[in-house]
């Protein structure tokens, strides 16, 4: 009977209680890293604004995928709407105060909510635009004389019409 030397050494080590010098430990497999697919960027769309206007406020509609807040900055201040913000349902309606006889250049910021799914983290970032959904600059010109001019034309037509 032929027995390999390694097997004899292992048998002797087992009988004597000493560890087998030839034995090797096999490391346990490390956990498989989580593969996180790249997320599709969320949209940030701003509906058209009315300009010029004679009003002193304007509601600006902001549409944001998985949004949690929409903020608009202008020369007249910073205005925010919070809560769930969607693209097609529940868009944010941000009321912007307008300064008298001033051109307002709007900057819109949309905060995308942070989402954790299957060990992957998505969102948690802020988008920015200064253009509406068609690419036009977000500019509102407030002119107080617009309201007065339109009113005077209507009064003149009513009182002085011929016929």
C-alpha positions in Angstrom: 0.0 0.0 0.0 1.4 3.3 -1.1 0.3 6.4 0.9 1.3 9.9 0.0 3.5 11.7 2.4 1.0 14.6 2.8 -1.7 12.2 3.8 0.6 10.5 6.4 1.5 13.8 7.9 -2.2 14.8 8.1 -3.0 11.5 9.8 -0.2 11.8 12.3 -1.2 15.4 13.1 -4.8 14.4 13.6 -3.8 11.6 16.0 -1.4 13.7 18.0 -3.8 16.7 18.2 -1.3 19.0 16.6 -2.4 21.2 13.7 -1.7 20.0 10.2 1.2 22.1 8.9 0.2 21.4 5.3 -3.4 22.4 5.9 -4.5 25.7 4.4 -7.5 27.8 5.3 -9.8 28.8 2.5 -11.1 32.4 3.1 -14.8 32.8 3.0 -16.1 34.5 -0.1 -16.4 38.2 0.5 -19.9 39.7 0.1 -20.8 40.6 -3.5 -20.7 44.4 -3.9 -24.1 45.9 -4.7 -24.3 46.9 -8.3 -26.2 50.2 -8.6 -27.5 51.1 -12.0 -27.0 54.7 -13.1 -30.2 56.7 -12.5 -31.9 58.7 -15.2 -31.5 62.4 -14.5 -34.6 64.0 -13.1 -36.3 66.7 -15.3 -36.6 70.3 -14.1 -39.1 72.3 -16.2 -40.4 75.8 -15.6 -43.7 76.9 -17.3 -43.8 80.1 -19.2 -43.9 83.4 -17.3 -45.9 86.5 -18.2 -43.8 89.5 -19.2 -44.3 92.4 -19.2 -46.8 92.5 -16.4 -48.5 95.2 -14.3 -49.0 92.8 -11.4 -46.8 92.8 -8.2 -46.7 89.0 -7.9 -46.5 86.1 -10.3 -47.1 82.4 -9.7 -44.3 80.4 -11.4 -45.0 76.7 -11.9 -42.0 74.5 -11.5 -42.1 70.8 -12.5 -39.4 68.5 -11.0 -39.0 64.8 -11.0 -38.9 63.3 -7.4 -38.7 66.8 -6.0 -39.0 68.0 -2.5 -38.6 71.7 -2.9 -38.5 74.4 -5.6 -36.7 77.8 -4.9 -36.7 80.8 -7.1 -34.3 83.7 -6.6 -34.8 87.1 -8.2 -33.8 90.7 -7.5 -36.9 90.9 -5.2 -35.9 88.0 -3.0 -35.9 84.2 -2.6 -39.2 82.3 -2.8 -39.7 78.6 -1.9 -42.4 76.0 -2.2 -41.8 72.7 -0.3 -43.4 69.3 -0.3 -43.6 66.6 -2.9 -43.0 68.2 -6.3 -43.8 66.2 -9.5 -43.5 66.7 -13.2 -47.0 65.9 -14.4 -48.9 65.9 -11.1 -48.3 68.2 -8.1 -45.9 70.7 -9.7 -44.7 73.5 -7.3 -46.4 76.8 -7.5 -44.0 79.5 -6.3 -45.3 83.0 -5.8 -42.7 85.5 -6.7 -43.0 89.1 -5.5 -42.1 91.7 -8.1 -40.5 95.1 -7.5 -42.0 98.1 -9.2 -40.7 99.0 -12.6 -38.0 96.3 -12.5 -36.7 93.6 -14.7 -36.5 90.3 -12.7 -34.1 87.6 -13.9 -35.2 84.4 -12.3 -33.0 81.5 -11.2 -34.8 78.3 -10.4 -33.4 75.6 -8.1 -35.1 72.2 -7.7 -34.0 69.9 -4.9 -34.4 66.2 -5.8 -35.3 64.0 -2.8 -32.8 61.3 -1.7 -34.0 57.8 -2.3 -32.5 54.6 -1.1 -33.4 51.4 -3.0 -31.7 47.9 -2.6 -28.6 49.5 -1.0 -28.3 52.1 -3.7 -28.7 55.8 -3.1 -30.2 58.1 -5.7 -31.2 61.8 -5.7 -30.1 64.2 -3.0 -28.9 66.8 -5.4 -30.1 70.2 -6.7 -30.9 71.1 -10.3 -30.7 74.7 -11.6 -32.1 76.6 -14.6 -32.7 80.2 -15.7 -34.8 79.2 -18.7 -38.4 78.0 -19.2 -39.3 74.6 -20.7 -39.0 76.0 -24.2 -35.5 77.5 -23.6 -36.5 81.1 -23.3 -34.8 83.2 -20.5 -36.9 83.5 -17.3 -37.3 87.2 -17.2 -40.3 89.1 -15.8 -40.6 92.8 -16.5 -42.8 94.6 -14.0 -44.2 97.9 -15.3 -46.8 99.9 -13.3 -47.7 102.0 -16.3 -49.1 98.9 -18.1 -52.1 98.7 -15.7 -52.8 102.5 -15.9 -52.4 102.7 -19.7 -54.8 99.8 -20.3 -57.3 101.3 -17.9 -57.2 104.8 -19.5 -57.7 103.3 -23.0 -60.8 101.5 -21.8 -62.2 104.6 -20.0 -61.5 106.7 -23.1 -63.4 104.3 -25.4 -66.4 104.1 -23.1 -66.8 107.8 -22.6 -65.9 109.2 -25.9 -67.0 106.7 -28.5 -68.7 108.1 -31.6 -71.9 106.7 -32.8 
